[in-house]
């Protein structure tokens, strides 16, 4: 496992981290399977774990707390997210700050996270939704400062809305945000335009999420794919999105090098960008942990392949189903 400096936090974190949404927010989650995968990840050098209260109303956080208790001799960096008080994802301009992140709500869910994980401090707390219309609100700014002084959080971040990588830069301008979490993958390259240069200049840590475009970039989806009842992906991959996504993925197949699958190619594309501190694929099964962590071997992607993949950028706009 290779490690990267995570912005001004100065943490050395695994360039392949662990996204824990699938351990509570998707159908088919199994706690024993999840814990086996988490333990294997630690054994293979993963030290950054990203969860949220919204992943099973704290269930994923409790799994992370169990992992911490069973690896007390290893420094594992914890990241979680505060849900908006209106429990609506993503944030929209018409949602006021007061209905999303008042001080009392920030504090309440910070305490819930600490209780769920059984710790006195979380390394990185994040706003699970964000709109830059809130950036100048002094209430959240003061609350973040106070939580840091009280030792309840070590750093604060923003999880940016899908396909809105610049809706957060005003928040970063406050100087109170230490990290951003943003969708970045072969299709979603827009963060390279303005967000990544800003983060590099201002020493802000970057977490790349959704590396496989919710599954499209594994190459395993077809236009006939049907998700189990209650699985979030069924609401995301509506026919309009599923058909277009599968077509885009099919366009990548001729580029996959011999001995590599599409998922590995997708991860290695992200790791080529040194502004990224860590990428957080979901890993529910042992084979996923092995495959994803194997990508952190220090091997660079062939420049010609990287250039070809850059041409597959797909700029999209938020919709009712993109959530």
Secondary structure by P-SEA (a helix, b strand, c coil): cbbbbccccccccccbbbbcccccccccccaaaaaaaaaaaaaacccbbbbccccccaaaaaaaaaaaaaccccbbbbbbbbccccccccccccccccccccaaaaaaaaaaaaaaaccccccbbbcccccccccccaaaaaaaaaaaaaccccbbbbbcccccccccaaaaaaccccbbbbbbccccccccccaaaaaaaabbbbbbcccccccccccccccccccccccaaaaaacaaaaaaaaaaaaaacccccccccaaaaaaaaaaccccccbbbcccccaaaaaaaaaacccccccaaaaaaaaaabbbbccccccc
